[in-house]
Amino acid sequence: MKVIDILRKNDSNINEILKYILDIDIFKNFDYTLNNKEKNKFLYLKKKYDNSIPIEYIVKKAYFDKYTFFVNKNVLIPRIETSDILAYLSSEKYKNILDLATGSGAVGISIKKINPKIKVTLSDISLKALHVADINRNDLDIDIIHSDLIANIENILSFDCIFANLPYIKDMDSLPSSVKDYEPKIALFGGINGVEIILRLINELEKIKWRGDLYLELDPAEIKYIKKEKEIIKDRFNKNRFIKIKFN
Ligand SMILES: C[S@@+](CC[C@H](N)C(=O)[O-])C[C@H]1O[C@@H](n2cnc3c(N)ncnc32)[C@H](O)[C@@H]1O
């Protein structure tokens, strides 16, 4: 089996698998013949891909904005539309941002890369997700806190902005199997109406009289459940994907 035989399939995901296995530049080594070990690994991973396992989990990486993040089955694969909020969050007006429910850390870490002056903290209820975020943080000056919503975030009042892409799926059966069967349930299921955890966060922030801008990602059909005054922000697909709530 040669590199060129695989490239001829003209499937960019299959090419990603090949790149993941081989140490060479596949586009400069068309004539390279895979040894037995490489061939078996390729066939094994291709089978996973044929069985609808998301390519990001197979090659352990996901692209987000201009960056690449390590991912595994313990974190949601960051979605392209989520990156549309980065322009708002990396604004000069914020000094201290909490990326709550950070998963892989993609949002918070991208903010720090875009605007290193912003202090960034990542939090999540899942320790396994925070392990992934820690790998992605690398040597960046970013704090990580293990917390159910804001329960363990002692300096919560010091944040002038919080972004939260909390789970917001209400009907797991409506999801394609590549999502339902492989992405972590804790990252997807949002309880009653999909907004149970989101409403709990709003309630907790009100209780402690937090002041700042809260940005939430949610299902456009769920915005009606958020009774507070809000600004709606569209994603690149023209969907009402985010809301901004001013707490003051
Ligand atoms: C939809 S994923 C978002 C991941 C990442 N922020 C992104 O946009 O790609 C939701 C995340 O919320 C976390 N989560 C679920 N319930 C939570 C809670 N009560 N408190 C904090 N994080 C929670 C999950 O572990 C998961 O990482």
The ligand as an SDF file (V2000), in Angstrom:
LIG
                    3D

 27 29  0  0  0  0  0  0  0  0999 V2000
  -21.0290   21.8010   25.1380 C   0  0  0  0  0  0  0  0  0  0  0  0
  -19.5500   21.3790   26.0300 S   0  0  0  0  0  0  0  0  0  0  0  0
  -18.6190   22.8610   25.7140 C   0  0  0  0  0  0  0  0  0  0  0  0
  -17.1430   22.6600   25.6370 C   0  0  0  0  0  0  0  0  0  0  0  0
  -16.3540   23.8660   25.1380 C   0  0  0  0  0  0  0  0  0  0  0  0
  -16.6110   25.0540   25.9290 N   0  0  0  0  0  0  0  0  0  0  0  0
  -16.6800   24.1500   23.6760 C   0  0  0  0  0  0  0  0  0  0  0  0
  -17.3530   25.1470   23.4100 O   0  0  0  0  0  0  0  0  0  0  0  0
  -16.2290   23.3980   22.8150 O   0  0  0  0  0  0  0  0  0  0  0  0
  -20.1610   21.5670   27.6490 C   0  0  0  0  0  0  0  0  0  0  0  0
  -19.1580   21.4120   28.7980 C   0  0  0  0  0  0  0  0  0  0  0  0
  -19.8820   21.7050   30.0180 O   0  0  0  0  0  0  0  0  0  0  0  0
  -19.3500   20.9160   31.0520 C   0  0  0  0  0  0  0  0  0  0  0  0
  -20.3620   20.9040   32.1270 N   0  0  0  0  0  0  0  0  0  0  0  0
  -21.5170   20.2030   32.1910 C   0  0  0  0  0  0  0  0  0  0  0  0
  -22.1700   20.4910   33.3340 N   0  0  0  0  0  0  0  0  0  0  0  0
  -21.4100   21.4090   33.9970 C   0  0  0  0  0  0  0  0  0  0  0  0
  -21.5390   22.0830   35.2370 C   0  0  0  0  0  0  0  0  0  0  0  0
  -22.6050   21.8820   36.0210 N   0  0  0  0  0  0  0  0  0  0  0  0
  -20.5820   22.9460   35.6220 N   0  0  0  0  0  0  0  0  0  0  0  0
  -19.4840   23.1430   34.8380 C   0  0  0  0  0  0  0  0  0  0  0  0
  -19.3000   22.5230   33.6570 N   0  0  0  0  0  0  0  0  0  0  0  0
  -20.2530   21.6720   33.2320 C   0  0  0  0  0  0  0  0  0  0  0  0
  -19.0870   19.5810   30.3770 C   0  0  0  0  0  0  0  0  0  0  0  0
  -18.1760   18.8110   31.1130 O   0  0  0  0  0  0  0  0  0  0  0  0
  -18.5630   20.0490   28.9940 C   0  0  0  0  0  0  0  0  0  0  0  0
  -17.1550   20.1180   28.9950 O   0  0  0  0  0  0  0  0  0  0  0  0
  1  2  1  0
  2  3  1  0
  2 10  1  0
  3  4  1  0
  4  5  1  0
  5  6  1  0
  5  7  1  0
  7  8  2  0
  7  9  1  0
 10 11  1  0
 11 12  1  0
 11 26  1  0
 12 13  1  0
 13 14  1  0
 13 24  1  0
 14 15  1  0
 14 23  1  0
 15 16  2  0
 16 17  1  0
 17 18  1  0
 17 23  2  0
 18 19  1  0
 18 20  2  0
 20 21  1  0
 21 22  2  0
 22 23  1  0
 24 25  1  0
 24 26  1  0
 26 27  1  0
M  CHG  2   2   1   9  -1
M  END
$$$$
